[in-house]
């Protein structure tokens, strides 16, 4: 049976006058007792999420990408006003979830992530079809492959910038992680997550003047308080880095993208899909979303978000929320 422990977080989100709940969901195969509410549990694996205190018959779950896990709950809190009970869990190995050592009960394969997500849904009591929100590479894409295996459990699907075609490019970070020894070194860079976000986001221009010439520089830098959230797990231990390393080496990116491209075409997928796409994404161009939509034009609605890059929920959460509200 699965245990769960829920504790209150009294910090109100500045955009929403609701308290957040932090959910620790332990899927243990050896515990046959009923669900418990305790802060003292020490589960083997802790799928971790932020939950609004807005119980509803409608559920929304967001699955972010790696390495940019955690911190992506703003638009989920906004959605509570639309009557959804919202969850934004960090995958096992990332963010503030547990980071089991590869080979000791969890090996960071696609199938194992799917199994743990099924257990998490059981713990949370999600029985009816729900809105699934996914974003990004690697474990973000595993949310889409899970949906292809479980279409009856999905009411609607929202996809933020994610690899969706067989020709999807793979960011340099994931290629570096596959290089022996160099990958081990790269995965322990504490600023890796924020640099990954910044490199894929929309640029901000500034002009520096001198007596002889004006120089224009384009850059994007996360605000310090946001960067701290993404950096903290990597500063706390080497676990997140090694989890990312293992997951990246186990993933077949081209095969995953091909299955996603084929699986959501007309005749194979009928549930409504919203593509909320940051058009300044440096990893995945706008053409990626447009090609995906052509494969199922009656089901897929494309909303382009100006001024947003690879993580539109980070760059322009308000615009993402507006798109979601119209879609819902």
KOLSE-55900 format. One record per residue (C-alpha): chain; residue in one letter; x, y, z. Coordinates in steps of 0.25 Angstrom, whole numbers, plus 2048, in hexadecimal, padded with zeros to 3 digits. Example, Ala and Ser with C-alpha at 12.3 -4.5 7.8 and 13.67 -1.06 7.14 Angstrom:
<pts>
+-------+------+-----+-----+-----+
: kette : rest :   u :   v :   w :
+-------+------+-----+-----+-----+
:     A :    A : 831 : 7EE : 81F :
:     A :    S : 837 : 7FC : 81D :
+-------+------+-----+-----+-----+
</pts>
This chain:
<pts>
+-------+------+-----+-----+-----+
: kette : rest :   u :   v :   w :
+-------+------+-----+-----+-----+
:     A :    X : 800 : 800 : 800 :
:     A :    X : 804 : 80E : 7FF :
:     A :    X : 806 : 818 : 80A :
:     A :    X : 805 : 827 : 809 :
:     A :    X : 808 : 832 : 813 :
:     A :    X : 803 : 840 : 811 :
:     A :    X : 808 : 84D : 818 :
:     A :    X : 803 : 85B : 817 :
:     A :    X : 80B : 866 : 811 :
:     A :    X : 806 : 873 : 816 :
:     A :    X : 80D : 87C : 80C :
:     A :    X : 802 : 882 : 803 :
:     A :    X : 806 : 884 : 7F4 :
:     A :    X : 806 : 893 : 7F1 :
:     A :    X : 7FD : 891 : 7E6 :
:     A :    X : 7F2 : 888 : 7ED :
:     A :    X : 7ED : 88A : 7FB :
:     A :    X : 7ED : 87B : 7FD :
:     A :    X : 7F7 : 872 : 806 :
:     A :    X : 7FF : 868 : 7FF :
:     A :    X : 801 : 859 : 804 :
:     A :    X : 80D : 851 : 802 :
:     A :    X : 80A : 843 : 7FF :
:     A :    X : 814 : 837 : 801 :
:     A :    X : 80F : 82B : 7FB :
:     A :    X : 816 : 81E : 7FE :
:     A :    X : 813 : 812 : 7F5 :
:     A :    X : 818 : 806 : 7FE :
:     A :    X : 815 : 7F8 : 7F9 :
:     A :    X : 818 : 7F2 : 807 :
:     A :    X : 80F : 7FA : 80F :
:     A :    X : 801 : 7F4 : 810 :
:     A :    X : 7FB : 7FF : 81A :
:     A :    X : 7F1 : 809 : 816 :
:     A :    X : 7F5 : 817 : 812 :
:     A :    X : 7FB : 81F : 81D :
:     A :    X : 7FC : 82E : 81F :
:     A :    X : 80A : 830 : 826 :
:     A :    X : 815 : 83A : 825 :
:     A :    X : 81F : 82F : 82B :
:     A :    X : 81E : 825 : 81F :
:     A :    X : 82B : 822 : 818 :
:     A :    X : 827 : 81C : 80B :
:     A :    X : 831 : 816 : 801 :
:     A :    X : 82C : 81E : 7F6 :
:     A :    X : 825 : 82C : 7F8 :
:     A :    X : 81D : 831 : 7EC :
:     A :    X : 81C : 840 : 7F1 :
:     A :    X : 812 : 84A : 7EC :
:     A :    X : 80B : 857 : 7EF :
:     A :    X : 7FC : 856 : 7F1 :
:     A :    X : 7F2 : 861 : 7F2 :
:     A :    X : 7E8 : 860 : 7FD :
:     A :    X : 7DC : 860 : 7F3 :
:     A :    X : 7D6 : 852 : 7F3 :
:     A :    X : 7CE : 850 : 7E7 :
:     A :    X : 7C8 : 845 : 7DE :
:     A :    X : 7D2 : 84A : 7D3 :
:     A :    X : 7E1 : 848 : 7D4 :
:     A :    X : 7ED : 84E : 7CD :
:     A :    X : 7FB : 848 : 7CE :
:     A :    X : 807 : 84F : 7C8 :
:     A :    X : 814 : 847 : 7C5 :
:     A :    X : 820 : 84F : 7C3 :
:     A :    X : 82D : 84C : 7BC :
:     A :    X : 83B : 849 : 7C1 :
:     A :    X : 845 : 84F : 7C5 :
:     A :    X : 83B : 85B : 7C7 :
:     A :    X : 832 : 855 : 7D1 :
:     A :    X : 82B : 85B : 7DD :
:     A :    X : 826 : 86A : 7DE :
:     A :    X : 81C : 868 : 7D2 :
:     A :    X : 810 : 869 : 7DA :
:     A :    X : 80B : 877 : 7D8 :
:     A :    X : 801 : 875 : 7CD :
:     A :    X : 7FC : 869 : 7D4 :
:     A :    X : 7F8 : 871 : 7E0 :
:     A :    X : 7F2 : 87B : 7D6 :
:     A :    X : 7E9 : 86F : 7D1 :
:     A :    X : 7E3 : 86D : 7DE :
:     A :    X : 7DA : 879 : 7DC :
:     A :    X : 7D5 : 871 : 7D0 :
:     A :    X : 7D0 : 866 : 7D9 :
:     A :    X : 7DC : 85C : 7D8 :
:     A :    X : 7E3 : 854 : 7E2 :
:     A :    X : 7F1 : 856 : 7DE :
:     A :    X : 7FE : 84E : 7E0 :
:     A :    X : 80C : 851 : 7DB :
:     A :    X : 815 : 845 : 7DF :
:     A :    X : 823 : 844 : 7DD :
:     A :    X : 827 : 837 : 7D7 :
:     A :    X : 82F : 82D : 7DF :
:     A :    X : 83E : 831 : 7DF :
:     A :    X : 83B : 840 : 7DC :
:     A :    X : 837 : 84D : 7E3 :
:     A :    X : 834 : 84A : 7F2 :
:     A :    X : 830 : 83B : 7F0 :
:     A :    X : 838 : 830 : 7F5 :
:     A :    X : 845 : 82C : 7EC :
:     A :    X : 847 : 81D : 7ED :
:     A :    X : 854 : 818 : 7E9 :
:     A :    X : 853 : 811 : 7DB :
:     A :    X : 853 : 802 : 7DD :
:     A :    X : 84C : 802 : 7EB :
:     A :    X : 83E : 801 : 7E8 :
:     A :    X : 83D : 80B : 7DD :
:     A :    X : 845 : 80C : 7D0 :
:     A :    X : 83F : 819 : 7C9 :
:     A :    X : 839 : 812 : 7BD :
:     A :    X : 82C : 817 : 7B6 :
:     A :    X : 824 : 80B : 7BB :
:     A :    X : 828 : 80D : 7C9 :
:     A :    X : 824 : 81C : 7C9 :
:     A :    X : 816 : 817 : 7C3 :
:     A :    X : 815 : 80D : 7CE :
:     A :    X : 818 : 817 : 7D9 :
:     A :    X : 80E : 821 : 7D3 :
:     A :    X : 803 : 817 : 7D3 :
:     A :    X : 806 : 815 : 7E2 :
:     A :    X : 806 : 824 : 7E4 :
:     A :    X : 7F8 : 825 : 7DE :
:     A :    X : 7F3 : 81A : 7E7 :
:     A :    X : 7F9 : 821 : 7F3 :
:     A :    X : 7F2 : 82E : 7EF :
:     A :    X : 7E5 : 827 : 7ED :
:     A :    X : 7E4 : 82C : 7DE :
:     A :    X : 7D9 : 823 : 7D9 :
:     A :    X : 7D2 : 82B : 7CE :
:     A :    X : 7D9 : 830 : 7C1 :
:     A :    X : 7E1 : 83C : 7C4 :
:     A :    X : 7E8 : 848 : 7BC :
:     A :    X : 7F7 : 844 : 7BA :
:     A :    X : 801 : 850 : 7B8 :
:     A :    X : 80F : 84C : 7B3 :
:     A :    X : 81B : 853 : 7AF :
:     A :    X : 829 : 851 : 7AA :
:     A :    X : 833 : 846 : 7A8 :
:     A :    X : 836 : 838 : 7AE :
:     A :    X : 82C : 836 : 7BA :
:     A :    X : 823 : 841 : 7B4 :
:     A :    X : 822 : 838 : 7A8 :
:     A :    X : 81F : 82C : 7B0 :
:     A :    X : 812 : 833 : 7B4 :
:     A :    X : 80E : 833 : 7A6 :
:     A :    X : 812 : 824 : 7A4 :
:     A :    X : 80A : 821 : 7B0 :
:     A :    X : 7FE : 828 : 7AA :
:     A :    X : 7FF : 81F : 79E :
:     A :    X : 7FE : 813 : 7A6 :
:     A :    X : 7F3 : 818 : 7AF :
:     A :    X : 7EA : 821 : 7A6 :
:     A :    X : 7DD : 81D : 7AE :
:     A :    X : 7E3 : 824 : 7BA :
:     A :    X : 7E5 : 831 : 7B3 :
:     A :    X : 7DA : 83B : 7B1 :
:     A :    X : 7E2 : 846 : 7AA :
:     A :    X : 7F1 : 848 : 7A8 :
:     A :    X : 7F9 : 854 : 7A8 :
:     A :    X : 807 : 854 : 7A2 :
:     A :    X : 811 : 85F : 7A4 :
:     A :    X : 81E : 860 : 79C :
:     A :    X : 822 : 851 : 79B :
:     A :    X : 829 : 848 : 790 :
:     A :    X : 81D : 843 : 787 :
:     A :    X : 823 : 83F : 77A :
:     A :    X : 82D : 834 : 776 :
:     A :    X : 836 : 840 : 771 :
:     A :    X : 836 : 847 : 77F :
:     A :    X : 844 : 84C : 783 :
:     A :    X : 84B : 847 : 78F :
:     A :    X : 851 : 852 : 798 :
:     A :    X : 860 : 852 : 79A :
:     A :    X : 85F : 84F : 7A9 :
:     A :    X : 859 : 841 : 7A6 :
:     A :    X : 863 : 83E : 79C :
:     A :    X : 86E : 842 : 7A6 :
:     A :    X : 868 : 839 : 7B1 :
:     A :    X : 86A : 82D : 7A8 :
:     A :    X : 879 : 82F : 7A7 :
:     A :    X : 880 : 826 : 7B1 :
:     A :    X : 887 : 82D : 7BC :
:     A :    X : 883 : 83B : 7B6 :
:     A :    X : 875 : 838 : 7B9 :
:     A :    X : 878 : 835 : 7C8 :
:     A :    X : 87F : 842 : 7C9 :
:     A :    X : 874 : 84A : 7C2 :
:     A :    X : 869 : 844 : 7CA :
:     A :    X : 86F : 84A : 7D7 :
:     A :    X : 86E : 858 : 7D2 :
:     A :    X : 865 : 85F : 7DC :
:     A :    X : 861 : 86A : 7D2 :
:     A :    X : 85E : 860 : 7C7 :
:     A :    X : 84E : 861 : 7C9 :
:     A :    X : 84E : 871 : 7C8 :
:     A :    X : 858 : 871 : 7BD :
:     A :    X : 84F : 867 : 7B5 :
:     A :    X : 843 : 870 : 7B7 :
:     A :    X : 84A : 87D : 7B3 :
:     A :    X : 850 : 877 : 7A7 :
:     A :    X : 842 : 873 : 7A2 :
:     A :    X : 83B : 880 : 7A5 :
:     A :    X : 838 : 88C : 79E :
:     A :    X : 843 : 897 : 79E :
:     A :    X : 842 : 8A4 : 7A5 :
:     A :    X : 84A : 8AF : 79E :
:     A :    X : 852 : 8BA : 7A5 :
:     A :    X : 85A : 8C5 : 79F :
:     A :    X : 867 : 8CA : 7A5 :
:     A :    X : 86C : 8D7 : 7A0 :
:     A :    X : 87A : 8DC : 79F :
:     A :    X : 880 : 8E9 : 799 :
:     A :    X : 883 : 8E3 : 78C :
:     A :    X : 878 : 8D8 : 78A :
:     A :    X : 86C : 8D1 : 790 :
:     A :    X : 86C : 8C2 : 792 :
:     A :    X : 860 : 8BA : 793 :
:     A :    X : 860 : 8AD : 79B :
:     A :    X : 855 : 8A2 : 79B :
:     A :    X : 854 : 899 : 7A8 :
:     A :    X : 84A : 893 : 7B1 :
:     A :    X : 84D : 891 : 7C0 :
:     A :    X : 844 : 88B : 7CA :
:     A :    X : 840 : 893 : 7D6 :
:     A :    X : 849 : 88F : 7E2 :
:     A :    X : 83D : 88A : 7EA :
:     A :    X : 839 : 881 : 7DE :
:     A :    X : 847 : 87D : 7DB :
:     A :    X : 848 : 879 : 7EA :
:     A :    X : 83C : 86F : 7E9 :
:     A :    X : 842 : 868 : 7DD :
:     A :    X : 850 : 868 : 7E3 :
:     A :    X : 84D : 863 : 7F1 :
:     A :    X : 84B : 854 : 7EE :
:     A :    X : 859 : 854 : 7E7 :
:     A :    X : 85F : 85B : 7F2 :
:     A :    X : 859 : 852 : 7FD :
:     A :    X : 85F : 845 : 7F7 :
:     A :    X : 865 : 83E : 7EB :
:     A :    X : 858 : 836 : 7E9 :
:     A :    X : 850 : 83E : 7DF :
:     A :    X : 85C : 83F : 7D6 :
:     A :    X : 85F : 830 : 7D6 :
:     A :    X : 850 : 82E : 7D4 :
:     A :    X : 850 : 837 : 7C8 :
:     A :    X : 85C : 830 : 7C3 :
:     A :    X : 856 : 822 : 7C4 :
:     A :    X : 849 : 826 : 7BE :
:     A :    X : 850 : 82D : 7B2 :
:     A :    X : 858 : 821 : 7AF :
:     A :    X : 84C : 818 : 7B0 :
:     A :    X : 843 : 820 : 7A7 :
:     A :    X : 842 : 81E : 798 :
:     A :    X : 83E : 82C : 794 :
:     A :    X : 83B : 829 : 786 :
:     A :    X : 833 : 81D : 789 :
:     A :    X : 82B : 825 : 793 :
:     A :    X : 829 : 831 : 789 :
:     A :    X : 824 : 827 : 77E :
:     A :    X : 81A : 820 : 787 :
:     A :    X : 815 : 82D : 78B :
:     A :    X : 814 : 833 : 77D :
:     A :    X : 80D : 826 : 778 :
:     A :    X : 804 : 824 : 784 :
:     A :    X : 7FD : 831 : 784 :
:     A :    X : 7F9 : 831 : 775 :
:     A :    X : 7EB : 831 : 770 :
:     A :    X : 7E4 : 824 : 772 :
:     A :    X : 7ED : 820 : 77E :
:     A :    X : 7EA : 82B : 788 :
:     A :    X : 7DC : 832 : 78A :
:     A :    X : 7DD : 83A : 797 :
:     A :    X : 7DF : 849 : 796 :
:     A :    X : 7ED : 84E : 796 :
:     A :    X : 7F2 : 85C : 799 :
:     A :    X : 800 : 860 : 794 :
:     A :    X : 804 : 86C : 79C :
:     A :    X : 811 : 870 : 795 :
:     A :    X : 81C : 87A : 798 :
:     A :    X : 820 : 87F : 78A :
:     A :    X : 82E : 883 : 78F :
:     A :    X : 833 : 875 : 793 :
:     A :    X : 841 : 873 : 78F :
:     A :    X : 840 : 864 : 790 :
:     A :    X : 833 : 861 : 789 :
:     A :    X : 82E : 86B : 77E :
:     A :    X : 820 : 86F : 77B :
:     A :    X : 820 : 865 : 76F :
:     A :    X : 821 : 85A : 779 :
:     A :    X : 813 : 85D : 77E :
:     A :    X : 80D : 861 : 771 :
:     A :    X : 811 : 853 : 76B :
:     A :    X : 80B : 84C : 777 :
:     A :    X : 7FE : 853 : 775 :
:     A :    X : 7FD : 84F : 766 :
:     A :    X : 7FD : 841 : 76A :
:     A :    X : 7F0 : 843 : 772 :
:     A :    X : 7EA : 850 : 76E :
:     A :    X : 7DC : 84E : 774 :
:     A :    X : 7E1 : 84A : 782 :
:     A :    X : 7EE : 852 : 784 :
:     A :    X : 7EC : 861 : 787 :
:     A :    X : 7F9 : 86A : 785 :
:     A :    X : 7FB : 876 : 78E :
:     A :    X : 808 : 87E : 78B :
:     A :    X : 80D : 885 : 797 :
:     A :    X : 815 : 891 : 793 :
:     A :    X : 821 : 895 : 79C :
:     A :    X : 822 : 887 : 7A2 :
:     A :    X : 82D : 87D : 79F :
:     A :    X : 82F : 86E : 7A2 :
:     A :    X : 828 : 870 : 7B0 :
:     A :    X : 81C : 879 : 7AD :
:     A :    X : 816 : 876 : 7BB :
:     A :    X : 823 : 87C : 7C0 :
:     A :    X : 824 : 888 : 7B7 :
:     A :    X : 815 : 88C : 7B6 :
:     A :    X : 80C : 883 : 7C0 :
:     A :    X : 801 : 88D : 7BE :
:     A :    X : 800 : 88B : 7AF :
:     A :    X : 801 : 87C : 7B1 :
:     A :    X : 7F5 : 87D : 7BB :
:     A :    X : 7ED : 885 : 7B2 :
:     A :    X : 7EF : 87A : 7A7 :
:     A :    X : 7EB : 86F : 7B1 :
:     A :    X : 7DE : 876 : 7B5 :
:     A :    X : 7D9 : 878 : 7A7 :
:     A :    X : 7DD : 869 : 7A4 :
:     A :    X : 7D6 : 864 : 7B1 :
+-------+------+-----+-----+-----+
</pts>
